[in-house]
Each structure stands twice: as C-alpha cells, then as structure tokens.
Amino acid sequence: MRAVWAVAGAAVALAAGCGSSDDSSSDAPPDMAEAATTTPAAPAAAKKRTGRLVKVVDSQFGRVLADAKGEAFYLFDKERRGMSECYGACAEAWPPVLTKDRPRAGRGVTRSKLGTTRRRNGARQVTYAGHPLYYYVQDSPGTILCQNVDEFGGLWLVVKPSGKPVR
C-alpha cells in the first residue's frame, strides 16, 4: 500500500509543473527551510548566518547558479521589472528562493549582483542581476529537469554566473 501512495504522490508532483499552466494569484506556502523557530538570541560573533547561500556549480548546461546543496536556480523570462509574477500554482511548481537575511555570495558569484525583492506575503525572495530566482519542485542537487520550459506564460531558464539565462 505504501508503494501505491508513493507512486500516486509522484504522479501528482509530475502534474504540478513542466506542462501545467494554471495561473493563480495567491502566495505559495513559505519554503520549509525558511520556517523559523524561536530561539534565544545569540551573541553577534556566534550568530549563525541565515542568508541564503548562492554559489556556482557545473551542470549539463555549463556553470549555473545554485544553492548550498547544489540545486539549480531558475529565472522566469516573463518577469521584466525585477518583481515576482509567480504565485499560486506557479509558485507551487516553481518555489521562490527565499531568504531571511541578505543572500550570501559563494564560490563564483558576484556579490554586487545579489539582492532581494519582497513577495506579496512579505517574504524576501533572492534576486541575481535583478532577476527573482526560483527552484523547480522536482529538481534535486545536480539534477536540472526543466531548463527552457515554456510554462505559466514564459520560459524558465537556469542562470549563468553573469546573471544571464542559459538559452
């Protein structure tokens, strides 16, 4: 029975992106990695860095931006003003890259190109060279499944260290 539920869950996840284009205006739930728990204040020197790390990794599309674990980031070419236009079903398939604090530049990243934009729910989304960044829900570290996919009214493209999309 457990195998049946696992297969059903995978089928639902597959239907959520790389082919779906339902457009909705509500915010997706915050990234679970970003869910905060209340902890006692730590001295400034011992405080853990909480800003999202952005680094460059090698992939089948060349060198691209990724998180600390190596999961690639995408941009949505429909977005022209540096603000997210991906909400609801879009944000379920393409979760925004969220951060609590200023994003951190890792290996190969130009610090001055990192920034944030506010989402409708007030969450801070990481930007690079002015582009809001996203994950694809079925990607994993080292696996890029939806490069150059037309969905939700635009193309989803992984991002080069220059900030330009891989075409």
C-alpha positions in Angstrom: 0.0 0.0 0.0 2.9 2.4 0.8 4.3 1.9 -2.7 0.9 2.9 -4.2 0.8 6.1 -2.2 4.4 6.9 -3.3 3.5 6.4 -6.9 0.3 8.5 -6.5 2.4 11.3 -4.9 4.9 11.2 -7.6 2.2 11.4 -10.3 0.6 14.5 -8.5 4.0 16.1 -8.3 4.7 15.5 -12.0 1.4 17.1 -12.9 2.3 20.2 -11.0 4.9 21.5 -13.4 6.7 21.3 -16.7 3.4 21.3 -18.6 0.9 22.8 -16.3 0.0 26.5 -16.8 -2.8 27.3 -14.3 -2.2 30.9 -13.2 -3.3 31.9 -9.7 -2.7 35.0 -7.5 -2.2 33.5 -4.0 1.2 33.0 -2.4 2.6 29.6 -2.1 3.5 28.5 1.5 6.9 29.6 2.6 9.9 27.3 1.9 10.1 24.8 4.7 13.8 25.5 5.0 12.8 29.1 5.8 10.3 28.3 8.5 11.5 30.0 11.6 11.5 28.6 15.1 12.0 30.9 18.1 15.5 30.6 19.5 17.3 32.6 22.2 19.4 35.5 20.9 23.0 34.5 20.4 26.0 36.8 20.7 26.8 38.6 17.4 30.0 36.7 17.0 28.3 33.3 17.4 25.2 34.2 15.4 24.5 31.7 12.6 24.5 33.1 9.1 20.9 32.9 7.9 21.1 34.5 4.4 20.6 32.1 1.5 24.0 31.0 0.0 24.2 31.3 -3.7 27.1 29.6 -5.5 28.1 28.4 -9.0 28.1 24.7 -9.9 28.8 22.8 -13.0 25.9 21.3 -14.8 24.9 19.8 -18.2 24.1 23.4 -19.2 27.5 24.7 -18.1 28.2 26.7 -15.0 24.9 27.8 -13.3 23.7 29.4 -10.0 22.7 27.0 -7.3 22.1 26.8 -3.5 24.5 25.4 -0.9 23.5 21.8 -1.7 23.9 22.3 -5.5 20.3 22.6 -6.5 20.0 24.9 -9.5 18.1 28.3 -9.6 15.9 29.4 -12.5 14.7 32.8 -13.7 11.3 33.4 -15.3 11.8 35.4 -18.5 8.2 36.8 -18.2 9.4 39.0 -15.3 10.8 42.2 -16.6 10.7 44.6 -13.6 12.7 42.6 -11.0 9.5 41.6 -9.1 7.9 38.2 -8.9 4.9 37.4 -11.1 4.8 33.7 -10.0 2.2 33.0 -7.4 -0.3 30.2 -6.6 0.0 27.1 -8.8 3.1 28.7 -10.5 4.9 29.1 -7.1 4.0 25.5 -6.2 5.7 24.2 -9.3 8.5 26.9 -9.2 9.0 27.7 -5.5 10.7 31.1 -4.9 14.2 31.1 -3.4 13.6 32.7 -0.1 16.0 34.2 2.5 15.7 35.6 6.0 18.7 37.9 5.7 20.9 39.3 2.9 21.8 36.5 0.5 25.5 35.3 0.7 27.8 35.1 -2.3 29.5 31.7 -2.6 32.1 30.4 -5.0 31.8 32.0 -8.4 29.1 34.5 -7.5 29.4 38.3 -7.9 28.2 39.7 -4.6 27.0 43.0 -6.1 24.5 41.1 -8.3 22.8 39.6 -5.3 19.7 41.2 -3.8 16.1 40.6 -2.7 12.6 41.6 -3.7 9.5 41.4 -1.5 6.8 39.0 -2.3 3.1 39.8 -1.8 3.2 38.0 1.6 6.2 40.0 2.7 8.8 37.2 2.3 12.1 38.1 0.8 13.0 36.4 -2.5 16.6 36.3 -3.7 17.4 38.1 -6.9 20.5 37.9 -9.1 21.3 40.6 -11.6 17.7 41.9 -10.9 16.0 38.5 -11.7 14.0 36.8 -8.9 15.2 33.3 -8.5 13.2 30.0 -8.3 13.7 26.3 -7.8 11.8 23.7 -9.8 9.9 21.5 -7.4 11.2 18.2 -8.9 14.8 19.1 -9.3 17.4 17.9 -6.8 21.1 18.8 -6.3 22.9 18.1 -9.5 19.6 17.4 -11.5 18.1 20.0 -13.8 14.8 18.8 -15.3 13.0 21.9 -16.7 15.5 24.1 -18.5 14.0 26.1 -21.3 10.4 25.1 -20.5 7.5 27.4 -21.5 5.1 27.4 -18.6 2.9 30.0 -16.8 3.3 32.4 -19.7 7.1 32.5 -20.1 10.3 30.5 -20.3 12.1 29.0 -17.2 15.8 29.2 -17.6 18.8 28.3 -15.4 21.1 31.2 -14.7 24.7 31.8 -15.7 27.2 33.4 -13.2 26.9 36.5 -15.4 23.2 36.8 -14.4 22.1 36.0 -18.0 19.9 33.0 -18.7 21.2 29.8 -20.4 19.4 29.8 -23.7 
